[in-house]
Amino acid sequence: MSVKVAVSFADIRSQLDLFIKLFAFIVLLLIPSLNSAQETKGTDLEADCSIPIKLSKKRPHPEGPPTEVRIGLLFIDINASNDAEQTFTADVFRMLRWNDSRLSEKSLGKSLEDCEVNLGEVWHPDLLSVNGLKGEKLLEDIVDIDTNGDVRHRQRFRNAEFFSDLDFKDFPFDSQILYVRMMELEHEKDQVSFVIDREHFGMREELSEEGWDIELE
């Protein structure tokens, strides 16, 4: 069976596609669970970690070019595909990165590098999984911010279920496309743009079952 995972990132009127090809001769897609520990930063009790509320209301440079958001996905596990329900289930780690110079040490007059900042305290893209049905968040919604205002948000979704058209009539030599579609709700393409973060995009190589040949495209 040939399985292609199509990851689509879209604002309201634009999209970017990247495909991952998986070749196998089994229906269930089993990969060992990844034991991951959430990384947290200790908070300096004497540090000033306050952020002006107004900075969370508008994107960086609202009158300027689109804010570039780099998005990375690591498929830790693809658990199963369900022909009857037209769904597949995955364990996914997601990383979003963007720059907000308003949060830089130069702009604020202080560094947020050692602060634990909640996602809601800063501007961030409002992503919706268009074909996502359910899933469990495993990490707190916090962000890391360096001295240059580079913001990083990490989240892991366990048992994330997605709807996708599946057709097994040619099994075990069938070809499937498993879609993961995301949309930005608040902004249009001239305000926020998404690009693949190739440094943080892929799938685990260690498989629980033999017979898999994984190719990233």
C-alpha positions in Angstrom: 0.0 0.0 0.0 1.3 3.4 -0.9 0.2 6.2 1.6 0.8 9.9 0.9 0.4 12.3 3.8 -0.5 15.7 2.5 0.0 18.6 4.8 -1.8 21.8 3.8 -1.4 25.1 5.5 -3.8 27.8 4.5 -5.0 31.2 5.5 -8.5 32.0 4.3 -7.6 32.3 0.6 -4.2 30.6 0.1 -2.5 27.3 0.8 0.8 25.6 0.8 1.1 21.9 0.2 3.9 19.4 1.1 3.6 15.7 0.7 5.1 12.8 2.6 5.1 9.4 0.9 4.8 6.2 2.9 5.0 2.8 1.3 3.7 -0.2 3.1 1.7 -3.4 2.8 -0.3 -3.2 5.9 -3.5 -1.2 6.8 -2.6 -0.2 10.3 0.2 2.3 10.6 2.0 1.6 13.8 5.0 3.5 15.1 6.4 3.3 18.6 5.3 6.0 20.9 7.9 8.7 21.5 8.6 9.4 25.1 8.8 13.2 25.2 9.1 15.4 28.2 7.9 19.0 28.0 10.7 21.5 28.1 10.1 24.4 30.5 12.1 27.3 31.5 12.7 28.3 35.1 11.3 31.7 35.9 13.5 34.2 37.5 11.4 35.5 40.4 13.0 38.9 40.2 12.8 39.2 36.4 10.2 41.6 34.9 8.2 39.3 32.5 5.3 41.6 32.0 4.2 42.4 28.4 2.0 45.3 27.4 -1.5 43.9 26.6 -1.7 45.9 23.4 1.1 43.7 21.9 -1.2 40.7 21.9 -4.0 42.4 20.0 -2.3 43.1 16.6 0.3 41.3 14.6 3.8 42.6 14.3 4.0 45.6 11.9 0.2 45.5 11.0 0.7 48.0 8.1 3.7 46.2 6.7 4.3 42.9 4.8 2.7 39.6 5.9 4.0 38.2 9.1 5.9 35.0 8.2 5.1 32.0 10.4 7.3 28.9 10.1 5.5 25.7 10.9 7.1 22.4 11.6 5.4 19.0 12.1 6.8 15.8 13.4 4.6 12.8 12.9 5.5 10.7 16.0 3.0 8.1 15.2 0.3 7.3 12.7 -1.8 4.9 14.6 -4.5 3.6 12.3 -6.7 4.4 9.3 -10.4 3.6 9.3 -12.0 2.9 6.0 -15.5 2.9 7.3 -15.3 6.2 9.1 -12.8 7.8 6.6 -10.4 8.8 9.3 -6.9 8.3 10.4 -5.3 8.9 13.8 -1.9 10.4 14.5 0.4 11.6 17.3 1.9 14.9 16.1 4.4 17.4 17.4 3.9 20.9 16.1 6.3 23.9 16.3 5.4 27.5 15.2 8.1 30.2 14.9 7.8 33.8 14.0 9.5 37.1 14.9 7.9 39.9 16.8 10.5 42.7 17.2 8.2 44.4 19.7 9.2 41.7 22.1 12.9 42.1 21.6 15.2 43.2 24.4 16.0 46.4 22.4 12.3 47.3 22.1 11.1 46.4 25.6 14.3 47.5 27.4 14.4 44.0 29.0 14.9 40.4 28.0 12.1 37.8 28.1 14.5 35.0 27.4 14.2 33.5 30.9 10.5 34.1 31.2 7.7 31.6 31.0 5.1 33.4 28.8 1.6 32.2 28.2 0.6 32.0 24.5 -2.3 34.4 25.1 0.1 37.1 26.3 1.5 37.6 22.8 0.2 37.9 19.3 0.1 34.5 17.7 -1.5 32.9 14.6 -5.0 31.5 15.2 -4.8 28.1 13.6 -7.7 25.7 13.1 -7.5 22.2 11.9 -10.0 22.1 9.1 -10.3 18.3 9.0 -9.3 17.6 12.6 -12.0 15.8 14.6 -10.4 15.5 18.0 -7.1 15.2 19.8 -5.5 15.8 23.2 -3.0 18.5 23.9 -0.1 17.3 26.0 1.9 20.5 26.6 1.1 23.8 28.2 0.5 26.7 25.8 3.6 28.7 26.6 6.1 30.4 24.3 9.8 30.9 24.3 11.0 34.4 23.3 14.7 35.2 22.7 16.4 38.6 22.9 15.7 39.3 19.2 12.0 38.8 19.6 11.9 35.4 17.9 8.9 33.5 19.3 8.6 29.7 19.5 5.5 27.8 20.4 5.5 24.0 20.8 2.6 21.6 21.2 2.1 17.9 21.0 -1.3 16.4 20.0 -2.0 12.8 21.0 -4.7 10.6 19.3 -5.4 13.4 16.9 -8.1 12.2 14.5 -8.4 13.6 11.0 -11.0 13.1 8.3 -9.6 12.0 4.9 -11.1 10.3 1.9 -9.8 6.7 1.9 -10.3 3.9 -0.7 -9.0 0.4 0.0 -10.4 -1.3 -3.0 -6.9 -2.0 -4.5 -5.4 -3.1 -1.2 -2.6 -4.0 -0.6 -1.4 -2.1 -3.7 -3.6 0.9 -3.1 -2.5 4.5 -2.9 -3.9 6.8 -0.2 -3.7 10.5 0.5 -4.0 11.4 4.2 -4.7 15.1 4.5 -3.8 17.4 7.4 -5.4 20.8 6.6 -5.0 23.9 8.7 -6.5 27.4 8.3 -5.6 30.8 9.9 -8.9 32.3 11.1 -8.1 35.9 11.8 -5.9 37.0 8.9 -5.8 36.9 5.2 -2.8 36.0 2.9 -1.6 39.6 2.8 -1.3 39.7 6.6 0.1 36.3 7.5 2.0 33.8 5.4 3.0 30.2 6.3 6.1 28.4 5.2 7.4 24.9 5.9 10.0 24.8 8.6 12.2 22.1 7.1 14.4 22.0 10.2 11.4 20.7 12.2 9.5 18.6 9.7 9.4 14.9 9.2 8.5 11.5 10.6 10.1 9.1 13.0 12.3 6.6 11.3 12.0 3.8 14.0 9.0 1.7 13.1 7.3 -1.0 15.2 6.5 -3.1 12.1 8.8 -4.2 9.3 8.1 -3.6 5.6 8.0 0.2 5.7 10.0 2.3 3.3 9.7 6.0 4.2 10.5 8.8 1.8 10.1 12.5 2.5 9.3 14.7 -0.4 
